Amino acid sequence: MPRPQAFTAVEDIPLVGGSLCLDFVNTTGARESAAPRERLTRYRDLITWSQRAGILDASSAKRLRRVAARRGADAGDALPRVRRLREELYELLSSFVEGRQPTADMVARLAAHWRVARRTQDLVLGQSRLEFRTVTNEIDLDGLVSPIVIAAVDLLTSDRLSLMKRCAECDWLFLDTTKNNTRRWCKSTCGNRARSRERYERLQRSERRSSRGLSGTKAWPSTGMPRVRRRRSSSSKRR
């Protein structure tokens, strides 16, 4: 029987979405179950994930941890707002995956976040062109979501949106950039789990068929071996 899926902490969670906003919505899982797999349980989990995702460098993450420790109540209030934004984004992105038209309210909520996030953008000189860069404010405990919102708007207004899929094994989202657009799973563990379950189900079906075949075979009578009529010899006939 397939083994239960192991829980992956925020320090080790794979970043396989192909976009910052998809990696963000993938910080939880099993949303429809009785026990969602939440990784952002403390504000410092958000800092850890933000550093891994490239929003913060090591020094900025260290400074923000100190700020969050000093302002524990504010950090505790900010985390539910961050998680609420994550679920709003997931709902909006899922509507495109499922071929549904998003509601006006979904779009309005993202637009409100986007107007705030644009204030954190600065125009800088990149390697070969001008580009936007998000300037994080280490005092603003909600500020970590700004680059996530910018990434979401960028995805939702680009041709890459057509590449977005939901994992066939879990509820994570990802961009399928394979040549033939055949990617089914967000990560290898999901693929391995799905194949393991399929093998197990095939084995179960095979065993059930074998069991039905045996039950349909005619058994010998319970009185013993079938009686064989003995032929009389020619000498006995003469007598």
N, C-alpha and C positions, 0 to 999 in steps of 0.2 A: 504494500500500500504506500502511496507517496507520502513523504515526510512533511510535517507542518512547515510552513514558510518561516524562516528565521527572521527576527526583527533586526533591522539595520539602523544603528544610531546615526544621529546627524553628522557625527565626525566621519562616518564611512559611507554615507548614502551616495550612491552613484549619481553623477551629473550627466544624464544621458538624453536630456530633452532636446538638445540642439539649439535652445534659446534660453536666455536667463529667466524669462517669465515662465517657461515650461518647467525648468528645474525648480522654480519656486513653488508652483502648484503641486509639484511632485514631492514636497516635503511631508505630505501625509499620504495615506492610502487606505484601501478598504473602507471608503466613505460610507457605503451602504450597509456595512456590517454593524454588529452590536459593539464592536471594539475597534474603531478607526486607529490606524497606525500613525499616531501623531509624533512628529520629531521635534516640533517647536514647543516644548513644554515650559521653557524658561527663556527670559530675554537673552541670556548668554548663548542659548542654542541658536538664536537668530544671528548673533554676532559670529559664531563659529561658522554657520552656513554661509553668511555673507563674505567672510574671508575666503572660504573655499571656492565660492562662485566668482570671486574677483571683484566684488564691490568694494571691499576693504583690503588694504595691505596690512602687514603684520603690526606696524606701529600704530596705524589708525584703529585697528581692532583692539589693541592694548589700551589706548586712550579711552575708547568708547566703553570698554569693560569697567574702567575706573569711574567714568561718569555714571554708568548704570548702577554700580555698587553704591555710589553716593546718593543717587536718586532712585532708590529701590521701588518706592510707591509709583513714581512716574513710569519706570520701566515696566512694572506690573500692569499698569493701565495701557501702555502702548502695545503690548503683545497681543491682546485680544483684537485690537484694531487691525494689526498686521494680518492676523489669521482670518479676520472677516474679509479683508481685501483679497486674500488668497482664494477664498471660496467664491467671491464675486468673479474673479478672473477665471476660475475653473468653470463656473457656470457659463460664462460668456464664451470661452474657448470651446467648451463641449458642444454648444449649440451649433458651431460650425462643423465640428467633427461629425455630428449626427444629422447634418443637413437641415437643421431647424433655423428659422429666422430669429435672431436675438430680439428680446423685447426692448422697447424704447427706454425702459427703466435701467436695464443692464448697460446700455450704451451711455446713458446720462451719468451713471455712477462712475464709469471709467473716465468719461470726459472731465468730471469734477476732479478726480485724482490727477489726470493729465495736466490740467491747468496749474495745479500746485507743483507738479513735478517739473514743468517747464521753467519755473523760476530758478531751479537748481542747475540749469544748463548754461554752459559757457562755451563760446566759440574760440577754438584754439587752432594752432597750426600743427597738423599732423606730419607724417613723413613725406607725403606727396600732395596733400590737399588740406583744405580747411575741414574741420570736423567738430561735432558737438561732443562735449565731455561733461559728465555729471559731477558737480562739486558737492561732496557730502559734508553736511554740517554735523559735527560730532556732538553738539549740544542738543540737536533735534533728535530725539529718540525715535521719531517716526520717519526720519529722513532716509533710512535704508531702503524704503519702498520706492523712492523716486526713480532710480535706474531700472527697477523692475517694471514700473508702469510705462516708462519710456520704451523698454524692450517689447512690452505687450502691444503698445500702439504701433510700433514699427512692424511687428509681425502681422497684426490685424489689417494693416494697410499695404501689405506687400504680396507678391505672387507666392511667397513661401507658405502662405496660409493653406494652399492646396496640398502641401506635403504633410500637414498635421494629421496624426492618427492617435487612436487610443490603443493601448496594449491589449492584445487578445487574451492575456492572462490576468492582468490587474487593471487598475483604473488610471495609470499614469499616461501622460500625453508625451508625444515626441514627434520630431520631424523626420520623415522617411526620405533620406537622401540617397537611397540605393538606386542603382542604374535602372532596374526594372520595377521599382516601387513595390517590392515584395516583402519588405520588413514587417513582421507580425508582432514582435515582442520588443518591449522597451530595453530589456537587458537580457544577458545570457541566462541568468538564473530563472527568469520567467520562461524562457524557451525550454530549458532543461526540465523544469517542473511540469510544463504542459506535455512534453514528450513522455515523461515518466508516467503521468496520469493516463495518457492514451495507451501506453503499453500495458498498464495495469488493467484498464478497462477491456482491452482486447483479450487479455488472459482470462478475465472473469467471464467474458462472453464465450470463449472457447470451452472453459470448464463447465458452464451451464449447458452448452450444446452436448458435450460428452455425457453429462449427467442425464440429460433427457434421452439420449441414445441408449444408455444402459437400462434405464427404466422401461423402455419400450421393447426390450428383448424378451422373448417367451422363455419362461423358466420351466424346468422339469416338474412333473406333478409331485406333490408333497409326499405321496405314498412310496416314493423311491424311484428306482430306475424303471423305465417303461418295460412292460412285460413283452417278451419275444416268444411268439408261438413256435413251439418245437415241431419239426417235421418228423413224422414216423418213418422209420427205416423200412425198407422193402421186406426184411425178414419178419418184422413185427406184424406187417400186414398179412403175411401168410399164416401167422398163427391166429 
